[in-house]
Each structure stands twice: as C-alpha cells, then as structure tokens.
C-alpha cells in the first residue's frame, strides 16, 4: 500500500466506533520502521512512534469489541512524548499485534537495541550510529 508521499504502508486502518464501523477521525498507519497515529478533523495531529522504542504490547478484547471482531492494543514505549498509547478498536487486532511485535523485534535487532538502553535517563538515539 503506497500513498502520495511514496511511503509504503504495511497496514492502515481507522479506529472503529458504532457497530464496528470506521466512522472516526483516528487513522493508524504502519511502516517497517514507524507507527503513525493521525487524529482530528478540523485540527489534525500526527504522532510518529519509532518501532524500536516500543517496549510492550498488550491485546485487550472486551466482549463489547469481540462482538464486532475488534480489539485494542495497549503499547508502552520509551518515546518521551508518547510513553503509553492505544491502537483502539481495530479489525484483526490479534494479527496486527503479532505483526507489530515482529516488526518491533526486527527494528530492535537492526538498531542493536537491548532492554538496558531503555533504563537510562540519557537521550540515546540509535539513528546517529
């Protein structure tokens, strides 16, 4: 899936609301290296989370979401501006969580990131290597 900026998205979906329909103004986009979360209608905000900074993923599928084939992924990251966020009410949530988990591990290996680097308060950015 390629958009007008020549960014190839592996996955793209909207947060779903009533009856599992995508009638919201939150869009999730995933590339090999980043997760984008775009929110808003008149005033738009786009967050960019580098996958190697994601530390933990949890899938939540309450009955109200399972009825419509949805789920929510809770993400904890080492990103200072977005230490915790949710990928809310998406279709194929288990598959997306597994895909995201695999991509996170791939990026951590590529950037040579290990758990101890997230424990320091220093600003360590692997892009400068």
C-alpha positions as CSV (number, residue, x, y, z in Angstrom):
1,X,0.0,0.0,0.0
2,X,1.7,3.3,-1.1
3,X,0.4,6.8,-0.5
4,X,1.1,10.1,-2.3
5,X,4.4,10.7,-0.4
6,X,5.8,7.3,-1.6
7,X,5.7,5.8,1.9
8,X,4.9,2.2,1.8
9,X,2.4,1.2,4.5
10,X,2.2,-2.4,5.6
11,X,-1.1,-1.8,7.4
12,X,-3.6,1.0,7.6
13,X,-6.9,1.2,9.5
14,X,-9.3,3.5,11.3
15,X,-10.4,3.4,14.9
16,X,-13.9,2.0,14.7
17,X,-16.9,3.1,16.6
18,X,-20.6,2.2,16.5
19,X,-21.2,-1.4,15.3
20,X,-17.5,-1.7,14.3
21,X,-17.8,0.9,11.5
22,X,-14.8,3.1,10.7
23,X,-16.6,6.4,11.4
24,X,-13.9,8.1,13.3
25,X,-11.2,10.6,12.7
26,X,-8.3,8.4,14.0
27,X,-6.2,6.7,11.4
28,X,-3.4,4.2,12.1
29,X,-0.6,3.6,9.6
30,X,2.3,1.2,9.9
31,X,5.6,1.0,8.0
32,X,8.7,-1.2,8.5
33,X,10.1,1.4,10.9
34,X,7.3,3.6,12.3
35,X,3.7,3.7,13.5
36,X,1.7,6.8,12.7
37,X,-1.4,7.9,14.6
38,X,-3.4,10.7,12.9
39,X,-6.2,12.2,14.9
40,X,-8.6,15.1,14.4
41,X,-10.9,16.5,11.7
42,X,-10.5,20.3,11.5
43,X,-7.3,20.4,13.6
44,X,-5.2,17.4,12.7
45,X,-2.4,15.9,14.8
46,X,0.0,13.2,13.6
47,X,2.2,11.2,16.1
48,X,5.1,9.2,14.9
49,X,6.4,6.4,17.0
50,X,9.6,4.6,16.0
51,X,9.0,0.8,16.4
52,X,12.3,0.1,18.2
53,X,11.1,2.3,21.1
54,X,8.1,0.1,21.8
55,X,8.7,-2.0,24.8
56,X,5.5,-3.8,25.5
57,X,2.3,-4.7,23.7
58,X,-1.0,-6.0,25.3
59,X,-4.1,-7.0,23.4
60,X,-7.4,-6.2,25.1
61,X,-10.6,-7.7,23.6
62,X,-13.6,-6.9,25.8
63,X,-16.9,-8.5,24.9
64,X,-18.3,-5.2,23.5
65,X,-15.4,-5.2,21.0
66,X,-15.3,-9.0,20.3
67,X,-18.9,-9.0,19.2
68,X,-17.8,-6.8,16.2
69,X,-14.5,-8.5,15.6
70,X,-12.5,-5.7,17.1
71,X,-9.7,-5.3,19.7
72,X,-7.5,-2.7,21.3
73,X,-3.7,-2.9,21.5
74,X,-2.1,-1.1,24.5
75,X,1.5,0.0,23.8
76,X,4.2,1.1,26.2
77,X,7.2,2.8,24.7
78,X,10.4,4.6,25.5
79,X,9.3,7.6,23.5
80,X,9.3,10.7,25.7
81,X,6.3,12.4,24.0
82,X,4.2,9.2,23.8
83,X,5.2,6.8,26.6
84,X,1.9,5.0,26.5
85,X,-0.7,4.8,23.8
86,X,-3.6,2.7,22.4
87,X,-4.4,1.4,19.0
88,X,-8.1,1.4,19.7
89,X,-10.9,-0.8,18.3
90,X,-9.3,-2.2,15.1
91,X,-10.2,-5.2,13.0
92,X,-7.9,-8.2,13.0
93,X,-6.3,-6.9,16.3
94,X,-4.6,-10.2,17.1
95,X,-2.9,-10.4,13.7
96,X,-1.9,-6.7,13.9
97,X,-0.5,-7.1,17.4
98,X,1.6,-10.1,16.2
99,X,2.8,-8.1,13.1
100,X,3.7,-5.1,15.2
101,X,5.5,-7.3,17.7
102,X,7.6,-8.9,14.9
103,X,8.4,-5.6,13.4
104,X,9.4,-4.2,16.8
105,X,11.8,-7.1,17.3
106,X,13.2,-6.7,13.7
107,X,13.8,-3.0,14.3
108,X,15.4,-3.6,17.7
109,X,17.8,-6.1,16.2
110,X,18.6,-3.8,13.3
111,X,19.3,-0.9,15.6
112,X,21.1,-3.2,18.1
113,X,18.7,-2.0,20.9
114,X,18.6,-4.1,24.1
115,X,16.5,-3.6,27.2
116,X,19.2,-1.9,29.3
117,X,19.2,1.1,27.0
118,X,15.7,2.0,28.0
119,X,16.6,2.1,31.7
120,X,18.8,5.1,31.5
121,X,17.6,8.7,31.6
122,X,20.0,9.7,28.9
123,X,18.8,10.7,25.4
124,X,20.2,7.8,23.4
125,X,19.2,7.9,19.7
126,X,20.3,5.0,17.6
127,X,19.9,6.8,14.4
128,X,23.2,8.5,14.8
129,X,25.3,5.3,14.7
